[in-house]
Amino acid sequence: MIGFSSKTLYLLGTLGCLGVISGGIMANSSYLSPQKTAYAKKTVKKIKSPKKSQKISVQFLGINDLHGGLQATGKLFMDTKTIEGAGTATRLGGYLDQAQTNFQKKHPKGVSVRVQSGDMVGASPANSALLDDGPTLSALKAMKIKVGVIGNHEFDHGLGQYGKLVNGKKPSTTGIKNTQQVQAIKNYPYAKTGMQIVIANVRDRKTNKIPANWKPYTIKKVTDPKTKASVKVGYIGILNTNLPGIAKNYKLLNEAKTIAKYDKKLRAKGVKAIVVLGHTGAVTQNGKTTGDAVNDLKQLNKIAPKNSVDIFFAGHSHQYANGRVKGVPVVQSGMQGRGYANITAKLSTKTHDFVKRSVKAKVSPVFSLKDDPTANFTKDKTVKKINKIITDANRRVAPIINTEVGSIAGGKTISNELSANKESAAAYVVVDAQRTSANEQNHSVDFAVTSNDSIRSDMNVNPAGKVTLGTLYDMQPYGNSQPIVEMTGKDIVDLLNEQYTKSQLYFLQISGLTYKYSPATIGDQLFTVSDVKTASGDAINPTQKYRVLTNDYLSTGGDGYAAFTHGSIVDNAGQDIDLLTTYLQSHSPIATPQLDRKVPVASN
């Protein structure tokens, strides 16, 4: 130890108290610590360290085109593989819960959000349709769907009425003839869903306002449950504009321009993480994703190259899609709960946007219990709630749907599956019934035409071999009226050719007509129709006028069948369900139609 004189020690101690000496040997000399004097009480202000940037794990679970399919099952075509028996609302709810649980096991502080991209209701089976889709909306509440967009089938209810249904208010029963159904609707406990609807590109032609007091977008915070740090996420709702029937009463604004408009507004509010809920189609085939949703994003990137759209949930075309447009995932999961989209990502509290390359997307099937026996969901609360909703709905509609209206020769189900020539036996029963019943009721009809999309199920029989009213509602859930359109023979040939363009998704089902078709080599036409004849074998006269019965949606050019708009509506044969019911009651047992009205011809 170094020795100091008493005088030196006194001097050093004094200097230390004054803060003159701060390092060196003084720093470790405990007995030379400064005394507690006024000089030592000087407060040094602490400088706050900058807020640490945080990344929040987030999951988006999306569904589309449920169409009230509470118990419906079917095929999910996933590019190169097909899943049989997929679907039901119950199992969809279970798989959504399972996906969220798996996500939160990996990310304990992660946040999961559930969304939908349109057509949750409309074209629904009887146990939902007869109760104005109240059971389906209750199931959506049980699934915790928080944000959604309208599809074209939400218009079936009338948008004002659909808005009321979403908020748990009882619908109007005006126009419903069946007194049992009227009473069932009045007695049903409609639930407030808690689901927010956004729609940016639809305007009422009379008021120029968005219908039902909905908004074009919404902003939701994604908040870390522990740190309470948050990032705002914007959701923009878009509807496909190729809907001529709807366009009569509503303006449908360009999808890409509308997204660009509200993307700019959101960014001005500091929202940089943006999700589009688009009821507009997409499909992935052979690894390539195409469709209207893809085209919308490509156009968006041209007109607003600095846009901040990060995710696009698609719908409407009932197909599988999982692709990207300049890094933005585009997803669609079939229809009627046969699949769901699962997108995971990270949000940055520093940039208020998604972390680059963090967005991962997949589309998963809703397997049947047979194909996935481990997913029995016996303890899942959502599954129990949805099962209860369905059981209750079935009980309420049973007196209506169990009414027997006819029978099938041989007592076997008539399939609605499309043949290789795009013909459906069940659909042929429907158009034959419409043409026959309309003529028997003194409406003059030469042909009847519908699309395979308008017929939603097989013609099933009950254990006694009978066809019930419930089956007819399952087949034709739309409640369409049946206008009769006067068209020239040329218009009819043009109509038949419109089936065979590259963009067409749905195929015409015809009564009173036959034709041949062969491969085409020009433009977007895949096949060309020829040798069009009436049921009596006479060739169609291009200049002669014929009367074609169809549904009100197709008569306005719906699904791309513009040839209907070249004719004029001259009569109306009533409701589709009434024509089919009358036919079954008068003509049972009915035969299964032959699939021989569209005849392929090999190219030379």
C-alpha positions in Angstrom: 0.0 0.0 0.0 1.3 3.5 -0.8 1.9 5.6 2.3 0.8 9.3 2.7 1.4 11.9 5.3 -1.6 13.1 7.4 -1.4 16.5 5.6 -1.5 14.9 2.2 -4.4 12.7 3.1 -6.3 15.8 4.3 -5.7 17.6 1.0 -6.6 14.6 -1.1 -9.8 14.1 0.8 -10.9 17.7 0.3 -10.2 17.5 -3.4 -12.2 14.3 -3.6 -15.2 15.9 -2.0 -15.0 18.7 -4.5 -15.0 16.2 -7.4 -11.6 17.2 -8.6 -10.2 13.7 -8.5 -12.4 11.1 -10.2 -10.2 8.3 -11.3 -6.9 6.7 -10.7 -6.0 5.5 -7.3 -8.9 7.4 -5.8 -11.5 5.3 -7.4 -10.8 2.3 -5.3 -9.9 4.0 -2.0 -13.0 3.4 0.2 -11.7 5.4 3.1 -11.3 8.4 0.7 -15.0 8.4 -0.3 -16.4 11.9 -0.4 -18.4 13.0 2.6 -22.1 13.6 2.2 -22.0 17.4 1.8 -24.0 19.8 -0.3 -21.4 19.5 -3.0 -22.1 15.8 -3.5 -25.9 16.2 -4.0 -25.8 17.5 -7.6 -28.4 15.5 -9.6 -27.6 14.2 -13.0 -30.6 13.9 -15.3 -31.0 10.3 -16.8 -31.3 10.2 -20.6 -34.1 7.8 -21.7 -32.9 5.1 -24.0 -34.8 5.0 -27.3 -37.9 2.7 -27.4 -36.8 -0.8 -28.5 -38.3 -1.9 -31.8 -40.5 -5.0 -31.4 -41.8 -7.6 -33.8 -45.3 -9.0 -33.2 -46.2 -12.4 -34.6 -49.6 -12.3 -36.3 -51.8 -14.9 -37.9 -54.7 -14.3 -40.4 -57.2 -17.2 -40.8 -59.5 -16.7 -43.8 -62.6 -18.4 -45.2 -64.6 -17.7 -48.4 -67.9 -18.7 -50.1 -69.4 -20.6 -47.2 -72.8 -20.3 -48.8 -74.6 -21.5 -45.7 -73.0 -24.9 -46.1 -73.5 -26.0 -42.5 -73.4 -29.7 -43.3 -72.3 -29.6 -46.9 -69.4 -31.7 -48.1 -67.7 -32.1 -51.5 -64.4 -32.1 -53.4 -61.6 -29.5 -52.9 -59.4 -29.4 -55.9 -56.0 -28.3 -54.8 -54.0 -27.9 -58.0 -52.6 -31.4 -58.5 -54.5 -33.2 -55.7 -58.2 -33.6 -54.8 -59.6 -33.9 -51.3 -62.8 -35.9 -51.2 -65.6 -35.3 -48.6 -64.1 -32.0 -47.4 -66.1 -29.5 -45.5 -68.9 -28.8 -42.9 -69.1 -25.7 -40.8 -68.4 -27.8 -37.6 -65.1 -29.2 -38.8 -64.2 -25.8 -40.3 -64.6 -24.3 -36.9 -62.5 -27.1 -35.4 -59.7 -26.7 -37.9 -59.6 -22.9 -37.4 -59.2 -23.4 -33.6 -56.5 -26.0 -34.3 -54.6 -23.7 -36.6 -54.7 -20.9 -34.0 -53.6 -23.3 -31.2 -50.6 -24.5 -33.2 -49.6 -20.9 -34.1 -49.8 -19.8 -30.4 -47.7 -22.7 -29.3 -44.9 -21.4 -31.6 -45.6 -17.8 -30.8 -47.1 -17.5 -27.2 -47.4 -13.8 -27.6 -48.8 -14.0 -31.1 -52.1 -12.5 -32.2 -54.7 -14.4 -34.4 -57.3 -12.7 -36.5 -60.1 -14.3 -38.5 -61.6 -12.8 -41.7 -63.9 -13.7 -44.6 -64.0 -12.7 -48.3 -67.6 -12.9 -49.2 -70.6 -15.1 -50.0 -71.0 -16.4 -46.4 -74.7 -16.7 -47.1 -77.0 -17.1 -50.1 -77.3 -20.2 -52.3 -77.6 -22.0 -49.0 -78.9 -25.5 -48.2 -82.4 -25.6 -46.6 -81.4 -25.7 -42.9 -79.9 -22.3 -43.4 -81.9 -20.8 -46.3 -85.3 -21.4 -44.8 -84.3 -19.4 -41.7 -82.9 -16.6 -43.8 -79.3 -17.8 -43.0 -79.6 -17.1 -39.3 -77.9 -20.4 -38.4 -74.9 -19.6 -40.7 -74.4 -16.2 -39.2 -74.6 -17.7 -35.7 -71.9 -20.2 -36.8 -69.7 -17.3 -38.0 -70.1 -15.7 -34.6 -69.0 -19.0 -33.0 -66.0 -19.1 -35.4 -65.0 -15.6 -34.2 -64.9 -14.1 -37.7 -64.2 -10.4 -37.1 -63.9 -8.6 -40.5 -65.5 -9.5 -43.8 -66.7 -8.3 -47.2 -69.9 -8.8 -49.1 -70.1 -11.2 -52.1 -72.7 -11.2 -54.8 -74.9 -13.5 -52.8 -75.3 -11.2 -49.9 -77.4 -9.2 -52.4 -79.9 -12.1 -52.4 -81.2 -10.9 -49.0 -81.1 -7.2 -50.0 -78.1 -5.4 -48.5 -80.1 -3.6 -46.0 -81.6 -6.8 -44.7 -78.3 -8.5 -44.7 -76.8 -5.7 -42.6 -79.6 -6.2 -40.1 -79.0 -9.9 -40.0 -75.3 -9.4 -39.3 -76.3 -7.2 -36.3 -78.8 -9.8 -35.0 -82.0 -8.2 -36.1 -85.0 -10.2 -37.3 -85.5 -10.1 -41.1 -88.6 -9.2 -43.0 -90.8 -12.1 -44.1 -92.5 -10.1 -46.9 -93.0 -12.2 -50.0 -92.5 -15.6 -48.4 -95.5 -17.8 -49.2 -94.9 -20.8 -47.0 -96.6 -20.0 -43.7 -94.4 -22.6 -41.8 -91.3 -20.8 -43.0 -92.7 -17.4 -42.0 -93.3 -18.7 -38.4 -89.9 -20.4 -38.3 -88.2 -17.1 -39.1 -90.2 -15.2 -36.6 -89.3 -17.7 -33.9 -85.5 -17.9 -34.7 -83.0 -16.3 -32.2 -80.9 -14.2 -34.6 -77.4 -13.5 -33.2 -75.4 -10.3 -33.3 -72.2 -11.6 -35.0 -69.7 -8.9 -34.0 -68.4 -9.1 -37.6 -67.5 -5.8 -39.3 -68.4 -5.5 -43.0 -66.1 -3.4 -45.3 -66.9 -2.7 -48.9 -65.1 0.0 -50.8 -66.3 -0.2 -54.5 -70.1 -0.5 -54.2 -72.3 2.6 -54.3 -76.1 2.8 -54.3 -77.1 4.5 -57.6 -79.8 6.6 -56.0 -77.7 7.9 -53.1 -74.2 7.4 -54.3 -73.4 6.1 -50.9 -72.0 2.7 -49.7 -75.0 0.6 -48.7 -76.1 -0.3 -45.2 -73.9 2.3 -43.5 -70.9 0.1 -44.1 -67.4 1.6 -44.5 -64.8 1.1 -47.3 -62.1 0.0 -44.8 -61.4 -0.5 -41.2 -58.4 -0.2 -39.0 -57.7 -2.8 -36.3 -54.8 -2.8 -33.8 -52.6 -5.9 -33.4 -51.4 -5.7 -29.8 -48.8 -7.7 -28.0 -50.6 -9.1 -25.0 -47.6 -8.7 -22.7 -45.8 -5.4 -23.8 -49.0 -3.8 -25.1 -47.0 -2.6 -28.1 -49.2 -2.4 -31.2 -49.3 -2.0 -35.0 -52.4 -0.9 -36.9 -53.6 -3.1 -39.8 -56.0 -1.8 -42.4 -58.6 -4.0 -44.2 -60.1 -2.9 -47.5 -63.2 -4.7 -48.9 -63.7 -5.2 -52.7 -66.4 -6.9 -54.8 -65.9 -8.2 -58.4 -67.3 -5.8 -60.9 -68.4 -8.4 -63.5 -71.9 -8.7 -62.0 -74.4 -7.1 -64.5 -77.5 -8.1 -62.5 -76.2 -6.2 -59.5 -75.0 -3.3 -61.5 -78.6 -2.3 -62.4 -79.0 -0.8 -58.9 -75.5 -0.3 -57.7 -72.3 1.3 -59.2 -69.4 -1.2 -59.1 -66.2 0.8 -59.1 -62.9 -0.4 -60.6 -61.3 -2.8 -58.1 -57.7 -1.7 -58.5 -58.4 2.0 -58.6 -60.5 1.7 -55.5 -57.8 -0.3 -53.6 -55.3 2.4 -54.7 -57.6 5.2 -53.3 -58.0 3.7 -49.9 -54.5 2.4 -49.7 -53.4 6.0 -50.0 -55.9 7.1 -47.3 -54.7 4.4 -45.0 -51.0 5.3 -45.5 -51.9 9.0 -44.8 -53.2 7.7 -41.4 -49.9 6.0 -40.7 -51.3 2.5 -41.6 -48.8 0.6 -43.7 -49.9 -3.0 -43.1 -52.8 -3.5 -45.4 -55.0 -6.6 -46.1 -57.5 -6.7 -49.0 -60.6 -8.8 -48.6 -61.7 -9.3 -52.2 -64.7 -11.2 -53.5 -63.0 -11.7 -56.8 -61.6 -14.9 -58.1 -58.2 -16.6 -58.4 -57.0 -20.1 -59.2 -53.7 -22.0 -59.0 -53.2 -24.6 -61.7 -49.9 -26.3 -62.4 -48.2 -24.0 -60.0 -49.4 -20.8 -61.8 -51.9 -18.5 -60.2 -54.3 -16.5 -62.4 -57.7 -14.8 -62.2 -59.3 -11.4 -61.4 -57.6 -11.0 -58.1 -54.2 -11.4 -59.7 -55.2 -8.9 -62.5 -56.4 -6.4 -59.8 -53.0 -6.5 -58.1 -51.1 -6.2 -61.4 -53.2 -3.1 -62.3 -52.8 -1.7 -58.7 -49.0 -2.0 -59.1 -49.2 0.0 -62.3 -51.3 2.8 -61.1 -49.9 2.9 -57.5 -46.4 1.3 -57.6 -45.7 2.4 -54.0 -48.9 0.9 -52.6 -48.7 -0.9 -49.2 -51.0 -3.9 -49.9 -49.5 -6.9 -48.3 -52.1 -9.7 -48.4 -55.1 -10.5 -50.7 -57.8 -12.9 -49.6 -59.8 -13.9 -52.7 -63.2 -15.5 -53.3 -66.1 -15.9 -55.7 -64.7 -18.5 -58.1 -64.8 -21.4 -55.6 -61.3 -22.5 -56.5 -58.1 -23.2 -54.8 -55.4 -20.5 -55.0 -52.1 -19.9 -53.3 -49.8 -17.8 -55.3 -48.0 -14.4 -55.2 -48.0 -11.2 -57.2 -44.8 -9.3 -56.5 -44.5 -11.0 -53.1 -48.2 -10.4 -52.1 -49.9 -13.7 -51.4 -53.3 -14.4 -53.1 -55.3 -17.1 -51.4 -58.7 -18.8 -51.9 -59.9 -22.1 -50.3 -62.6 -23.5 -52.5 -66.2 -23.2 -51.2 -68.6 -24.3 -48.5 -66.0 -24.6 -45.8 -63.9 -27.2 -47.6 -60.7 -25.3 -46.8 -59.2 -22.3 -45.1 -56.3 -19.9 -45.6 -53.6 -19.6 -43.0 -51.3 -16.6 -43.3 -48.6 -15.9 -40.7 -46.3 -12.9 -40.5 -44.4 -10.5 -38.2 -45.3 -6.8 -37.7 -42.7 -4.3 -36.9 -43.4 -1.6 -34.3 -40.6 0.5 -35.8 -41.9 0.5 -39.5 -45.6 -0.1 -38.6 -45.6 -2.6 -41.5 -45.0 -6.3 -42.1 -41.4 -7.4 -41.8 -40.1 -8.1 -45.2 -40.3 -11.7 -46.3 -42.0 -12.7 -43.0 -45.4 -13.3 -44.7 -46.0 -17.0 -45.2 -49.2 -18.4 -46.8 -50.8 -21.8 -47.1 -54.3 -23.1 -47.9 -55.3 -26.2 -45.9 -58.2 -28.7 -46.4 -61.0 -29.3 -44.0 -60.7 -33.1 -44.0 -63.5 -35.5 -43.2 -63.2 -37.4 -39.9 -62.5 -40.5 -42.0 -59.5 -38.9 -43.7 -58.2 -37.2 -40.5 -59.4 -39.3 -37.5 -57.0 -37.5 -35.1 -59.0 -34.3 -35.6 -62.1 -35.3 -33.8 -62.4 -32.0 -31.9 -64.3 -33.6 -29.0 -63.2 -31.0 -26.5 -63.4 -28.0 -28.9 -65.9 -25.4 -27.6 -66.4 -23.8 -31.1 -67.3 -27.2 -32.5 -69.8 -27.8 -29.7 -71.4 -24.4 -30.3 -71.8 -25.0 -34.1 -73.1 -28.5 -33.6 -75.8 -27.1 -31.3 -76.7 -24.4 -33.9 -77.1 -27.0 -36.6 -79.1 -29.4 -34.5 -81.4 -26.5 -33.6 -81.8 -25.4 -37.2 -82.6 -28.9 -38.4 -85.3 -29.2 -35.8 -86.9 -25.9 -36.7 -87.0 -26.6 -40.5 -87.9 -30.4 -40.3 -91.6 -29.9 -40.7 -91.0 -28.0 -44.0 -88.2 -30.0 -45.5 -89.5 -33.5 -44.7 -92.6 -32.9 -46.9 -92.5 -35.5 -49.7 -93.2 -34.1 -53.2 -92.4 -36.9 -55.6 -90.2 -39.8 -56.5 -87.4 -41.1 -58.8 -87.8 -44.2 -61.0 -85.7 -46.9 -59.4 -85.5 -44.9 -56.1 -81.9 -43.8 -56.7 -80.3 -40.4 -56.3 -79.7 -38.3 -59.4 -76.2 -36.9 -59.4 -75.3 -33.3 -60.0 -71.7 -34.2 -60.9 -70.6 -32.8 -64.3 -69.7 -35.3 -67.0 -66.7 -34.9 -69.3 -69.1 -33.0 -71.6 -70.1 -30.7 -68.8 -73.6 -32.1 -68.4 -75.4 -32.7 -65.1 -78.3 -35.2 -64.8 -79.7 -33.3 -61.8 -79.5 -30.0 -63.6 -81.3 -31.6 -66.6 -84.2 -32.6 -64.3 -84.4 -28.9 -63.3 -84.5 -27.4 -66.8 -86.8 -30.1 -68.1 -89.1 -29.4 -65.1 -89.0 -25.7 -65.8 -89.8 -26.0 -69.5 -92.6 -28.5 -68.9 -94.2 -26.8 -66.0 -94.1 -23.4 -67.6 -95.8 -24.7 -70.8 -98.4 -26.5 -68.7 -99.1 -23.2 -67.0 -99.7 -21.6 -70.4 -96.3 -19.8 -70.7 -94.9 -20.2 -74.1 -91.4 -21.7 -73.8 -89.2 -23.2 -76.5 -86.1 -23.9 -74.4 -84.9 -23.7 -70.8 -81.4 -22.8 -69.8 -79.5 -22.7 -66.4 -75.9 -23.0 -65.4 -74.4 -25.8 -63.4 -73.6 -23.2 -60.7 -77.3 -22.6 -60.2 -77.9 -26.2 -59.1 -76.2 -26.9 -55.8 -76.8 -30.5 -54.9 -77.8 -34.0 -56.1 -81.5 -34.9 -56.3 -81.4 -37.1 -53.2 -84.1 -39.5 -52.0 -85.1 -40.3 -48.4 -85.1 -43.8 -46.9 -88.5 -44.4 -48.4 -87.2 -43.5 -51.9 -89.1 -40.2 -52.0 -87.9 -36.7 -52.9 -88.6 -34.1 -50.2 -89.1 -30.4 -50.4 -85.8 -30.1 -48.5 -84.0 -31.7 -51.4 -85.5 -29.2 -53.8 -84.4 -26.3 -51.6 -80.9 -27.8 -51.5 -80.8 -28.1 -55.2 -82.1 -24.6 -55.8 -81.4 -22.4 -52.8 -81.4 -19.1 -54.6 -85.1 -18.5 -54.8 -84.7 -17.2 -58.4 -87.6 -16.0 -60.5 -87.7 -17.4 -64.0 -88.0 -14.7 -66.8 -88.6 -15.8 -70.3 -86.3 -14.1 -72.8 -87.1 -13.8 -76.5 -83.9 -14.4 -78.5 -83.0 -15.0 -82.1 -81.5 -18.3 -83.2 -78.2 -16.5 -83.7 -78.3 -15.1 -80.1 -78.8 -18.7 -78.9 -75.8 -20.0 -80.8 -73.8 -17.1 -79.4 -75.0 -18.0 -75.9 -73.9 -21.6 -76.3 -70.5 -20.5 -77.6 -70.0 -18.3 -74.5 -69.6 -21.5 -72.4 -66.4 -22.3 -74.1 -64.2 -19.3 -73.6 -61.0 -19.6 -71.5 -62.4 -17.4 -68.7 -65.7 -19.2 -68.3 -66.2 -21.1 -65.0 -69.8 -22.3 -65.4 -71.5 -24.4 -68.1 -75.1 -24.2 -69.4 -77.6 -26.9 -68.8 -80.2 -27.1 -71.6 -83.6 -28.4 -72.2 -85.2 -28.6 -75.7 -81.9 -28.3 -77.5 -79.0 -30.4 -78.6 -75.7 -29.4 -80.3 -72.3 -30.5 -81.3 -69.0 -28.8 -80.4 -65.5 -29.1 -81.7 -62.1 -27.6 -80.8 -61.5 -24.0 -81.8 -58.2 -22.4 -82.7 -59.1 -18.7 -82.6 -58.5 -16.3 -79.7 -60.0 -17.2 -76.3 -62.5 -19.7 -77.8 -61.7 -23.3 -76.7 -64.6 -24.9 -78.6 -67.1 -23.9 -81.3 -70.8 -25.0 -81.3 -72.4 -26.4 -84.4 -75.5 -28.3 -85.6 -77.8 -26.8 -83.0 -81.2 -28.5 -83.1 -84.5 -28.3 -81.3 -85.9 -31.3 -79.4 -87.9 -32.2 -82.5 -84.8 -32.4 -84.6 -85.2 -29.1 -86.5 -82.2 -26.9 -87.1 -82.1 -23.6 -85.3 -83.0 -20.7 -87.6 -80.6 -17.8 -87.1 -83.3 -15.2 -87.7 -86.2 -16.8 -86.1 -87.2 -15.7 -82.5 -87.4 -18.3 -79.7 -88.5 -18.1 -76.1 -85.9 -19.1 -73.6 -86.7 -19.6 -69.9 -83.8 -18.9 -67.6 -83.2 -17.4 -64.1 -83.1 -13.7 -63.3 -79.4 -13.7 -62.7 -78.4 -15.2 -66.1 -81.1 -13.1 -67.9 -79.1 -9.9 -67.1 -75.8 -11.3 -68.5 -74.6 -12.9 -65.3 -71.6 -15.2 -65.3 -70.4 -13.7 -68.6 -73.5 -14.8 -70.6 -73.9 -11.5 -72.4 -76.0 -13.0 -75.3 -79.0 -13.0 -73.0 -78.9 -9.2 -72.9 -79.4 -9.1 -76.7 -82.9 -10.4 -76.3 -85.9 -9.0 -74.4 -87.8 -10.3 -71.4 -91.4 -11.1 -72.5 -92.8 -13.1 -69.6 -92.0 -14.6 -66.2 -92.9 -18.2 -65.2 -92.6 -17.6 -61.4 -90.2 -19.1 -58.8 -87.7 -21.9 -59.6 -88.7 -23.9 -56.5 -92.4 -23.8 -57.4 -91.8 -25.0 -61.0 -89.7 -27.9 -59.8 -92.2 -28.8 -57.0 -95.1 -28.8 -59.4 -93.2 -31.0 -61.9 -92.4 -33.6 -59.2 -95.9 -33.7 -57.9 -97.4 -34.1 -61.4 -94.8 -36.4 -63.2 -93.4 -38.7 -60.5 -91.8 -41.1 -60.7 -89.3 -39.2 -62.9 -86.6 -40.8 -65.0 -82.9 -40.0 -64.8 -82.0 -37.9 -67.9 -79.5 -39.2 -70.4 -76.3 -37.0 -70.8 -76.5 -36.7 -74.6 -77.4 -33.1 -75.4 -73.8 -31.9 -75.9 -72.0 -34.1 -78.4 -68.2 -33.6 -78.9 -66.8 -33.8 -82.4 -63.1 -34.6 -82.9 -61.1 -32.0 -84.9 -60.0 -32.9 -88.4 
